[in-house]
Amino acid sequence: MAVVYITHKARAGWETIPPALFGVPGGTIGSVTRADLDKQPHEVAEMFDGVAHRYDLTNTVISFGQDRGWRRATRAALGLRPGERVLDVGAGTGVSTEELARSGAFAVGADISVGMLRAGRQVRAEVPLLAGDALKLPFADNTFDAVTISLALRNVVDTTAALREFARVTRPGGRLVVCEFSHPTNKAFRTLYLQYLMRSLPGVARAVASNPEAYVYLIESIRAWPDQQGLADVIAGSGEWDRVGWRNLTGGIVALHRATRV
């Protein structure tokens, strides 16, 4: 068991961010495979520990730089104002948290992978990051004005439970934005996209990723994820969020789902 303390000084009226206790399992990425999309938290953490070193670079390369625009669109969709508090779940190295902070809001990132957090602290020491499971966030009820998760909700073992946990830490009337891979709306484009995922992306990942085997799982998780309406139904069905809507980015490769805390 490893204890990771990632703290940040008081800002925007906050006390020091509390430490989080997080166990780092042993082993390799081999426990998560193409045939196993039932994601347990320790397996997800282990997988992302293995890709942490070059994760940001790999994402930019395989998305042809679109990831930067997706982060900006997520920030815009949240409608953040200076002085508000926003939680970035599945923050990884904190690149998305850093983008959110450009709004003037206080942005804090949480991630289950200690390896990703450590990689982030090396290049973004000023970004507040801490270890935390999306299913049991280390924050009190009604702490945040908004919560977001980017390209990580599909890696949570229980999507509905995570959405309810996001709601717990968000004040009534607060906002949720989920940025996640989705289904291209044009049939011909979707065919080309799937061909890229299955034929080209593994080769690109081998060239730039620190643990390319992990991207086999990531490809399969993208293919298995619900479409835009399907995810909207899951968010609304959690019972904690209403006024659910979405808009497509990059032809539907990614969709932004927005909702309001009941």
C-alpha positions in Angstrom: 0.0 0.0 0.0 1.4 3.4 -1.0 0.2 6.6 0.5 0.3 9.5 -1.9 -0.1 13.1 -0.6 -0.7 15.6 -3.3 -1.6 18.9 -1.8 -2.0 22.5 -2.9 -2.1 25.7 -0.9 -5.3 27.5 -0.2 -6.7 29.3 -3.2 -10.1 30.9 -3.9 -11.1 30.3 -0.3 -10.0 26.7 -0.1 -8.1 25.1 2.7 -5.3 22.7 1.8 -6.6 19.9 -0.4 -6.9 16.7 1.8 -4.5 13.9 1.1 -5.8 10.7 -0.5 -4.9 7.1 0.3 -4.3 5.0 -2.7 -3.1 1.5 -3.2 -0.7 0.8 -6.0 -1.0 -2.8 -7.2 1.8 -4.8 -8.7 1.8 -6.5 -12.1 1.5 -5.4 -15.7 -1.0 -4.4 -18.2 -1.6 -8.0 -19.1 -4.6 -8.2 -16.7 -6.7 -6.0 -19.0 -7.1 -7.4 -22.5 -9.1 -7.2 -25.6 -11.5 -9.8 -24.2 -11.9 -8.2 -20.8 -13.8 -4.9 -20.8 -15.1 -5.4 -17.2 -12.9 -2.7 -15.7 -11.8 -3.0 -12.1 -10.3 0.1 -10.5 -6.9 -1.4 -9.8 -6.7 -2.7 -13.4 -7.5 0.7 -14.8 -5.0 2.4 -12.5 -2.4 -0.2 -13.6 -3.1 0.4 -17.2 -2.7 4.1 -17.0 0.4 3.9 -14.9 1.9 2.0 -17.8 1.2 4.8 -20.4 1.8 7.8 -18.2 5.2 8.8 -19.4 4.2 9.7 -22.9 0.4 9.9 -22.5 -0.1 13.5 -23.5 2.1 13.2 -26.6 0.4 10.0 -27.7 -3.0 11.5 -27.4 -2.0 14.5 -29.5 -0.5 12.3 -32.2 -3.3 9.7 -32.5 -5.9 12.5 -32.5 -4.0 14.6 -35.0 -4.0 17.4 -32.5 -7.8 17.5 -32.1 -7.4 16.8 -28.3 -6.5 20.4 -27.7 -9.7 21.6 -29.3 -11.7 19.1 -27.3 -10.3 20.5 -24.1 -11.1 24.0 -25.1 -14.7 23.0 -26.0 -15.1 21.3 -22.6 -14.0 24.4 -20.8 -16.5 26.5 -22.9 -19.3 24.1 -22.3 -18.9 24.3 -18.5 -19.4 28.1 -18.6 -17.0 28.6 -15.7 -16.7 31.9 -14.0 -13.8 33.3 -11.9 -14.1 32.1 -8.3 -16.1 29.0 -9.1 -14.8 25.5 -8.2 -14.6 22.8 -10.8 -13.6 19.2 -10.3 -11.8 17.4 -13.2 -12.3 13.6 -12.7 -9.9 11.3 -14.6 -7.5 14.3 -14.9 -4.5 12.1 -15.6 -1.5 14.4 -16.0 -3.5 17.5 -15.4 -3.5 18.8 -18.9 -7.3 19.1 -18.9 -7.2 20.6 -15.4 -4.8 23.3 -16.6 -7.1 24.2 -19.5 -10.1 24.5 -17.1 -8.1 26.9 -14.9 -7.8 29.3 -17.8 -11.4 30.3 -17.1 -10.4 31.9 -13.8 -12.2 29.2 -11.8 -10.3 27.1 -9.3 -9.8 23.7 -11.0 -8.6 20.6 -9.1 -7.9 17.3 -10.8 -8.4 13.8 -9.5 -7.3 10.5 -11.0 -7.0 6.9 -9.9 -3.6 6.4 -11.5 -0.7 7.5 -9.3 1.6 7.1 -12.3 -0.3 9.6 -14.2 -0.4 12.1 -11.3 3.3 11.8 -10.8 4.0 12.4 -14.5 1.7 15.5 -14.3 3.4 16.9 -11.2 6.8 16.8 -13.1 5.5 19.2 -15.8 2.6 21.0 -14.1 3.7 21.5 -10.5 1.2 24.4 -10.1 -1.8 22.3 -11.0 -3.6 20.8 -7.9 -3.9 17.1 -8.4 -4.8 14.3 -6.1 -5.4 10.6 -6.1 -9.1 9.6 -6.1 -11.5 7.0 -7.4 -14.4 8.3 -9.5 -16.6 6.0 -7.4 -15.5 7.4 -4.1 -14.3 10.9 -4.4 -12.4 12.4 -1.5 -14.6 15.5 -1.2 -17.6 16.6 0.9 -21.1 16.9 -0.5 -21.9 20.0 -2.6 -18.3 21.1 -2.8 -18.1 22.1 -6.5 -20.0 24.3 -8.9 -19.2 22.0 -11.8 -17.7 18.6 -12.5 -16.3 17.2 -15.7 -14.6 14.1 -17.0 -12.8 13.8 -20.3 -12.2 10.6 -22.2 -12.3 8.6 -19.0 -15.9 7.8 -18.1 -15.8 4.6 -20.2 -13.0 3.4 -18.1 -15.1 3.4 -14.9 -16.4 0.1 -13.8 -19.9 1.5 -12.9 -21.0 4.4 -15.0 -24.2 5.1 -13.2 -22.5 5.0 -9.7 -19.9 7.4 -11.0 -22.5 9.9 -12.2 -24.2 9.7 -8.8 -20.9 10.3 -7.1 -20.2 13.3 -9.3 -23.7 14.7 -8.3 -22.9 14.2 -4.6 -19.9 16.5 -4.7 -21.7 19.1 -6.9 -24.1 21.7 -5.5 -27.7 21.7 -6.7 -27.9 23.6 -9.9 -24.3 22.8 -10.7 -23.1 21.6 -14.1 -21.8 18.4 -15.5 -19.9 18.1 -18.8 -18.8 14.7 -20.1 -16.3 14.7 -23.0 -16.1 11.2 -24.3 -15.5 9.3 -27.5 -18.8 8.6 -29.3 -20.1 7.5 -32.7 -19.5 9.5 -35.9 -22.8 10.5 -37.4 -21.9 10.1 -41.0 -21.9 6.4 -42.0 -19.0 6.7 -44.5 -16.9 8.7 -42.0 -17.7 6.2 -39.3 -16.4 3.4 -41.4 -13.2 5.2 -42.1 -12.8 6.0 -38.4 -13.3 2.4 -37.3 -10.7 1.3 -39.9 -8.3 3.9 -38.5 -8.9 2.6 -34.9 -8.4 -1.0 -35.8 -5.7 -0.9 -38.5 -3.7 2.3 -38.1 -3.9 3.4 -34.5 -2.1 0.4 -33.0 0.9 1.1 -35.3 0.9 4.8 -34.3 0.7 3.8 -30.6 3.7 1.5 -31.0 5.7 4.3 -32.4 5.0 6.9 -29.7 3.4 5.3 -26.6 5.3 4.1 -23.6 3.0 1.1 -23.3 1.3 0.5 -26.7 -0.4 -2.7 -25.6 -2.8 -0.6 -23.4 -4.2 1.0 -26.6 -5.7 -2.3 -27.7 -7.9 -2.1 -24.7 -8.6 1.6 -25.3 -9.7 0.9 -28.9 -12.1 -1.9 -27.8 -13.5 0.4 -25.1 -14.3 3.1 -27.7 -16.0 0.6 -30.0 -18.1 -0.8 -27.1 -19.2 2.6 -25.7 -22.8 3.8 -26.2 -23.7 6.4 -28.8 -24.7 9.9 -28.1 -28.4 9.2 -27.2 -27.3 6.1 -25.3 -25.0 8.1 -23.0 -27.6 10.8 -22.6 -30.1 8.1 -21.4 -27.5 6.8 -18.9 -26.9 10.3 -17.5 -30.6 11.1 -17.2 -31.3 7.6 -15.8 -28.9 8.1 -12.9 -31.6 10.2 -11.3 -29.3 13.0 -10.3 -29.0 15.1 -13.5 -31.5 16.7 -15.7 -31.6 19.0 -18.8 -29.3 16.5 -20.5 -28.1 17.4 -24.0 -25.1 16.9 -26.2 -23.2 18.3 -29.2 -20.8 16.5 -31.5 -17.1 17.4 -32.0 -15.0 16.3 -35.0 -18.0 14.7 -36.7 -19.1 12.7 -33.6 -15.7 11.1 -32.8 -16.2 12.9 -29.5 -19.4 14.2 -28.0 -19.9 16.7 -25.2 -22.8 15.8 -22.9 -24.0 18.6 -20.6 -26.4 18.3 -17.7 -27.6 20.2 -14.6 -27.6 18.9 -11.0 -31.1 18.2 -9.7 
